[in-house]
Amino acid sequence: MYVGGEAIAAGAFPGYSYAANYISDLGVPDVEVYQGRTIDSPLSAVMNAAFVLQGLLYLAAAVLAARAVRARPAFVGAAVAFAVGSALIGVVHGSAASAASGIGGLHVLGAALAIIGGNTASILAGVTARRGAPWYAVASIALGALGLAGLVLLRIDSGSAGLDLLPDGVWERIAVYAITAWQIVTGIGLLRRAR
């Protein structure tokens, strides 16, 4: 659902680059140049709805799945962080208007909560899952670690004038898509277990 909303919004955004643009650029309702990127997302409402809905559905699924995780409070806490972060991203845009009004930091906070919370939940699910198959534990831990590494490398690479390993959009997508991949892996695991 989230990836579908992203694809729909990206398809309507002239010249959108999955490598160079941030995912959040798709949720900015204004046409502008922000931090050197041209922003023009006619379907920003679709992306923002996808951010908020993703957070709500993720939290609902995490609460239902928490019975299978020994570190239940930590897992649910990480899921709450993801949900709150996703909602903040969808409500407070990463835009010049948000920065000028002084609320742009909430967008950054939302992104940090979502990325750190989602990837931490993946790792906790892998480390503590009950009745989990070994493949699931390894995949969960690996995806969570990959996502957190993507976030760290995004911060290092984007914060250094002399370092340009990959475009920012690639690092961000590694950090975010690791969570999406974990959701898919978890769904597959649940379907296999139900048989």
N, C-alpha and C positions, 0 to 999 in steps of 0.2 A: 504494500500500500504506500509506504513512505517513498520507496524508490520509484514507484509509478507516478506519484505526485511530483517528484523531482524531475523525472523524464518529461512529463507534460509541461511543466513550467520552463524547463530548459529548451524545449522545442519551440517555444514562443519567444524566447529571449534572443534577439539578433546578435549573432557572433559569440554566443555563450561558449566558453571553453571549460570543459571538465578539468583540464589541467591548470589553467591560469586563474579561473574564477573560484571564489569560495562558494560553498553550497548556499550560504546565507544570502548571497547576492540575488538569488532567485526569489527571496522573500521581501525585497525592498520595493515598496510601491511607487517610489519616485524615480524619474529619469534623471540621472546625475553621473558625475564622475566622483568616485570615492576611493581614496587611497590608491589613485592611479588606474583604477578599473572603471570602465564605462558600464553603468548599471541601467538596464532597460528591461524590466520583467513585467510584461503585461498580465501575466497570470500569477502575480505575487500572492494573491489570496489563496490559490491552490497550494502553493508551497507552504504558506503559513498554516493553513488548515492541516496539511500533512504533518508538519512539525508537532502541532498540538495533539492531533489524533494519535500520532505515533507514541507520544509520551503517555497518553491515557491508556492505550491498548497494551503498551509494554508493562505499565504498572499493574493493570488488571491481570495480565498473564503471569507476572512475577508473583503476585499475591497468591494466585491459584497454584503455582508451581513450588512455592516456598516450602510446602510440606516435605518435598523430596530433598531439601537442602539442610544439612546439619547446622550450618551457620546462618540460620533463618533471620535473626535481626540484622546482621551485617548485609546479607543478600537483599532483604527488603529495603534497607537503608540505601544501598547502592541503586536499587530500582527507583526509589523515590527521588534520589538525586537526578537520575536520568530523566524521569518524568517532569520534574520541576524545570530542569534545564531545557528540555525540548519545548515545553510551553513558553518559557522565557524567550527562546529563540524565535518562536512563532509570533510572539506579541511585541517584543522590542526588536526592531530591525537593526541590522548592522549597516547603518546609513549615516550620511552627513547630517541629516535632521536629528537623529538620535544622539549623535556626538555633540551637536550644537546645543541641544537641550539639556545635556548633562546626564542622559540616561543610557548612553552607549555602553557604559561599563556593565550594565545589566545584561546586555546581549552577550558580551564576552564571558560574564559569569555563567550565563545559561549554557553557552557552548562548553565551557570547562566542566560544569556539572554533568551535562549529558555525556560527554566523551569519557570523562573519568568514571562517572557512575556506571555507565553501560559496560565499559570494559572491565571494571572491577567486578561487576555482577557476573560477567562471563567467567572470570578467573575463579571467583567463589563457587560458582556452580560446578566448575570442573574439579576443584579441590575437595569439595564437600558433598557432592551429589550422592544420594543413597540409591542403591540398586542401579547405578549407572554403569554402562559398559566402558571398558578402558579407552576405547576409541573416542568416546564422548568426553571423557575427562581430559585427554590429551588435546583434542580439538578445541575445547573450551578455554583451556589455559593458554594454548598457543595463540588463539584468536585474540583473547584479552591482552596478552603481552604484545602482540603485533599492533593492536590498536593504541595502546599506551606508548609504544615506541614511535608510532606515527605522530602522535601528539607532541612528544618530546622533540622529534626531528623537525616538525613544523615550527616549533618555537625557536629552535636553534637556527634553522635554515632561514626563516623569515626575519630573524633578528640580527642577522650578520650580513653586512654589505659585501664581505669578501667570500662568502660561502653561498653557493647556489647549486645544491645537489639535484634537487627536483623542484618543479614549480609548486607553489603553496597549495594549489588545489589538489595535487596528487597526495601530498602528505596529509591534508585534511581528510581526503577520502579514505586513505588507509586507516586513519583513526576512527572514522565513522562507519565505513563499510565493514570493518571487523565486527562491529556490534550487529549489523544486519546479517552478516554471515553466521554469527553465533545464533541468532534467532532462527535462521533456516536450519542449522545443525540441530538445534534443540527440537524444532518441529519434527525433523526426520527421526530423531531419537525417540520422541514420544509416539510417533506413528509406528515405529518398529516395535516398541515395547507393547503397544496396544494389540498387536497381532497375536 
